[in-house]
Amino acid sequence: MERRGPCSSFFRSPTPNTANMSRKFFVGGNWKMNGDKKSLGELIQTLNTAKLDANVEVVCGSPAIYLDFVRSKMDAKLGVAAQNCYKVAKGAFTGEISPAMIKDVGVNWVILGHSERRHVFGESDELIGQKTAHALENGLCVIACIGEKLDEREAGITEKVVFAQTKVIADNVKDWSKVVLAYEPVWAIGTGKTASPAQAQEVHDKLRAWVKTNVSEAVANSVRIIYGGSVTGSTCKELASQKDVDGFLVGGASLKAEFVEIINANV
Ligand code: PGA
């Protein structure tokens, strides 16, 4: 079965023997506050000309100041995301950008609730929920990030934390075809300590069950739950083989040619 979401630029062709065949594999790059026109231009050139698995939806998260540049240079089959946005359309909010502005430069995605927004900039669940609602209402698709900190995992409250974060997001979503959930354990982000395939699968499975109970079975079956946290060319294949891992959100490795290997994890 093929599923068409409004943010998808192309679609998974039927591939037998894939447990998650109804969900198009999704690989996001999160460039964070890195790069300049020269290095990002070179990276875009690499991506534009690489042989990429056509069954994968690729979206690159650019620094706000380069969104227009990146969208103009990146091949149309590749998506672009902002890394954040505010919860209203315009006004006296110095330093912020709105979904309307993001759309105005031809960009269709935004990453919201990233752990660095939560833990470096102190964004609350409530604010992330409000941003999610506003971004979706204004036509953006959202990569919504959730994930527990190390002390929370060690205290055995991973589920409690990620369910609570997911609930605030879910309360603000009407059309789930525009949302990708990114499970990113904070202890794995930028640390070189990737979650094991079993650890990722366990949380993804529980998240999907949560969605089934609290949203619907149809949404649970169709929503892409991607993993983020030190994904590399060498860890991606085994992670990708997990039943409930529908792709990745990649930080450090998305700035290197290695990103192509990660996009092609299923090939
Ligand atoms: P990382 O970052 O791949 O560098 O760990 C992932 C993320 O922050 O999305």
Boltz pocket constraint, residues with backbone or C-beta under 6 A from the ligand:
constraints:
  - pocket:
      binder: B
      contacts: [[A, 30], [A, 184], [A, 188], [A, 189], [A, 190], [A, 191], [A, 192], [A, 228], [A, 229], [A, 230], [A, 231], [A, 249], [A, 250], [A, 251], [A, 252], [A, 253]]
      max_distance: 6.0
